[in-house]
Structure formats: C-alpha cells, structure tokens
Amino acid sequence: ATVTELQIRKWFTDIQAYIVQEEGAGDILINPERVFNFDESQFLLAKKKGTVLGPVNYKSFLEVSKENDKEGLTVLMGYSADGSLAPPMIVYAYKQNIPYDIIEAVGSVDPSWALGKSESGWMTTLTFFDYISQVFNPWLMEQQVQKPVLVFADGHKSHLSPETCDFCASNGIFLVALHPNSTHMLQPLDVSVFKSLKGLW
C-alpha cells in the first residue's frame, strides 16, 4: 500500500539508465529473448479441504488427516519476455541426497528440468546459486541467447547472495531485484502464471 506510481516509474527509469548508460547494453531492452523474469512458488501436495454438509448449528467440522497439510514442492520458473521457458527447478525438502524413489517418481518430468534440495524445501542462497550457475547459464549458452541478459527476480535474500551476484556479473547476467513491496503488481509470474496454474492445481 505504500508503493506509489511515481516510485515505480522512477525504478523503471533507473534500471533503464543503468542498462543503457552504465553498462552500454541498451539493445537488451529491444530484444525480448534477453529479458527474463524468475519467481518460485510452493505447490501443496495434500488436497485442500472441501465443503461438507452438516447440521445447521455446527460452526466447524474437524477432520483427522494422515497427510501433512503443509507438505509441498517449491518450483522455480523463469520466462523470457518472448515467452521462452528456461528450465524450471523443483526444490525438495531433503538434507542429504534426494531418495531414488523420488527421482524415479518424477521420471516423467522433462529431463531438462533441474532438481534441487534444501532442508526446508524452500529456495536458499545455495540452491539459487546452483540453479543460476549450473542450469540457467549453460542453458543460455546452449540456446545461443546473446549476452548480456537481464533477469528480474524479487529481492528475497536467496536471490541476492554475493556469490550469485559475482557469478552473474562475470557471466553477462544482469540480476535486478524488483522494486520492494511491489511484486503483487510487477511480478509477471506471480500475477499471471502462478495464479492460473495454482487454480488448476
């Protein structure tokens, strides 16, 4: 609620000035295949509770569930402005190696997708660094996407570690945090893709 239109417009102007004047890479802004948006979201594995019929005077109904209602998978996705999908990453909640039966269970997933892990199952600085350095950057080279590229992500600490920023700077990836407290307006994956996808899920 505290974000103003003026702040957002200034943010866009500042990003453009940085890309054009300081980096001399204004051609990125007219090449949609070189502009990316990254975001992650959790997909719950347990079904949401539905509606039940019962006596009028009951205010609530309790259900004993054998499933962990909070169990889910974090999925990192990245799209370019021309609609190309970078290889997604599924993050599992494991401290050690991902068990073979889990890997086998996702065997039907496109082999270009990445598998990551973290203790919580959420994105971490290490998981994001691994994705950028071992999945996204090789994919850019394989797809022959001209560098430098511009990557927008939210300002979560997992995205902006010194290691990730150094790697990006050395490999022609401009990693830019979206304006704070504005991802509900400026994050295309959140607003358009994940909302629809989660509705279907």
C-alpha positions in Angstrom: 0.0 0.0 0.0 3.0 2.3 0.5 4.3 1.9 -3.1 3.4 4.8 -5.3 3.2 5.1 -9.1 5.9 7.7 -9.0 8.3 5.3 -7.2 7.6 2.5 -9.7 8.2 4.8 -12.7 11.4 6.1 -11.1 12.6 2.5 -10.6 12.0 1.7 -14.3 13.8 4.8 -15.3 16.8 4.0 -13.0 17.0 0.4 -14.4 16.9 1.7 -18.0 19.6 4.3 -17.2 21.8 1.7 -15.6 21.5 -0.7 -18.5 21.9 1.9 -21.2 24.4 4.4 -19.7 26.5 2.5 -17.2 26.6 -0.9 -19.0 26.1 0.3 -22.6 23.7 -2.6 -23.2 20.5 -0.8 -24.2 20.0 -3.3 -27.0 18.8 -5.8 -24.4 15.7 -3.7 -23.9 14.6 -4.2 -27.5 15.4 -8.0 -27.5 12.7 -9.8 -25.6 14.6 -13.1 -25.7 17.2 -11.5 -23.5 14.9 -10.2 -20.7 13.9 -12.8 -18.1 11.6 -12.9 -15.0 12.2 -15.5 -12.3 10.0 -16.5 -9.4 9.2 -19.5 -7.3 6.1 -20.8 -5.6 5.0 -23.7 -3.5 2.6 -26.3 -4.7 0.9 -28.2 -1.9 0.8 -32.0 -2.2 -2.2 -32.5 0.1 -5.6 -31.8 -1.2 -7.3 -28.7 0.2 -10.3 -29.4 2.4 -13.6 -29.2 0.7 -17.1 -28.3 1.6 -19.3 -30.6 3.7 -22.9 -30.9 4.6 -23.9 -31.0 8.2 -26.3 -29.8 10.9 -27.0 -26.0 10.8 -25.9 -25.4 14.4 -22.4 -26.8 13.8 -19.9 -24.0 13.4 -17.0 -26.1 12.3 -16.0 -29.7 11.4 -12.8 -31.4 12.2 -11.1 -34.0 10.1 -8.2 -36.3 11.0 -5.8 -36.3 8.1 -2.9 -38.7 7.6 -1.2 -36.3 5.2 0.9 -33.3 6.1 -1.3 -30.4 5.0 1.7 -28.1 4.6 3.8 -30.6 2.6 4.6 -29.2 -0.9 7.2 -28.6 -3.5 8.9 -25.3 -4.4 9.1 -24.7 -8.1 11.4 -22.0 -9.6 10.3 -20.8 -13.0 11.8 -18.4 -15.5 10.4 -17.0 -18.7 11.9 -14.6 -21.2 9.8 -11.7 -22.5 9.3 -13.5 -25.8 7.7 -16.4 -23.9 10.5 -18.9 -23.8 10.7 -21.1 -20.7 14.1 -21.6 -19.1 14.5 -25.0 -17.4 12.4 -24.9 -14.2 13.8 -26.3 -10.9 11.8 -28.4 -8.4 13.2 -28.0 -4.8 12.8 -30.9 -2.5 13.0 -30.9 1.3 16.0 -33.1 2.0 19.2 -32.6 3.9 21.1 -35.4 2.0 20.7 -36.8 -1.4 17.2 -37.0 -2.9 16.0 -40.6 -2.5 16.0 -42.7 -5.6 12.2 -43.4 -5.4 11.5 -39.7 -5.5 13.8 -39.2 -8.5 12.1 -42.2 -10.1 8.7 -40.7 -9.4 9.5 -37.6 -11.3 10.9 -39.6 -14.2 8.1 -38.4 -16.4 9.2 -34.8 -15.9 11.1 -33.2 -18.8 14.8 -34.2 -18.3 15.9 -30.5 -18.8 14.2 -29.6 -15.5 16.5 -29.3 -12.6 16.2 -31.0 -9.2 17.3 -29.1 -6.1 17.2 -29.7 -2.4 17.2 -27.7 0.8 16.5 -28.7 4.4 13.2 -26.7 4.4 12.2 -27.3 0.8 12.3 -23.6 0.1 14.7 -21.7 -2.1 18.1 -21.0 -0.4 21.1 -19.0 -1.5 23.0 -22.2 -2.3 20.0 -23.7 -4.3 19.5 -20.5 -6.3 23.3 -20.2 -7.0 23.4 -23.8 -8.2 20.4 -23.1 -10.5 22.0 -19.9 -12.0 25.5 -21.4 -12.4 24.7 -25.0 -13.3 21.3 -24.8 -15.1 20.4 -21.3 -16.4 23.8 -20.1 -17.6 24.6 -23.4 -19.5 21.0 -23.2 -21.0 21.6 -19.6 -22.2 24.8 -20.8 -24.0 23.1 -23.9 -25.4 20.2 -21.8 -26.7 22.7 -19.3 -28.1 21.0 -16.4 -26.3 23.0 -13.3 -26.8 24.6 -11.9 -23.6 24.3 -9.9 -21.6 20.8 -10.8 -20.4 18.6 -9.1 -17.9 17.0 -11.1 -15.1 14.3 -9.7 -12.8 13.6 -11.5 -9.6 12.1 -10.4 -6.3 14.5 -9.1 -3.7 14.5 -12.2 -1.5 17.8 -12.8 0.2 18.1 -16.2 -1.5 18.4 -14.5 -4.9 21.0 -11.8 -4.0 23.9 -13.6 -2.3 27.4 -12.2 -3.0 28.3 -15.5 -4.8 25.3 -15.3 -7.1 25.9 -11.6 -7.8 29.6 -12.2 -8.6 28.8 -15.1 -10.8 26.2 -13.1 -12.7 28.5 -10.1 -13.1 31.2 -12.4 -14.5 28.9 -14.1 -16.9 26.9 -11.4 -18.6 23.7 -11.7 -16.4 22.3 -8.5 -15.0 20.4 -9.7 -11.9 17.9 -7.0 -10.9 15.7 -7.1 -7.8 12.1 -5.9 -8.4 11.0 -2.8 -6.6 10.4 -3.7 -2.9 6.8 -4.4 -1.8 5.6 -4.3 -5.4 5.8 -7.9 -6.6 2.0 -8.2 -6.4 2.0 -5.7 -9.3 5.3 -6.1 -11.0 6.0 -9.8 -10.8 4.5 -11.3 -14.1 4.9 -14.9 -13.0 3.1 -14.3 -9.7 0.3 -12.2 -11.3 -0.3 -14.2 -14.4 1.3 -17.7 -14.5 1.3 -19.0 -10.9 -2.2 -17.7 -10.2 -3.7 -19.6 -13.1 -1.5 -22.7 -12.6 -2.4 -23.0 -8.9 -6.1 -22.7 -9.7 -5.7 -25.7 -12.0 -3.5 -27.5 -9.5 
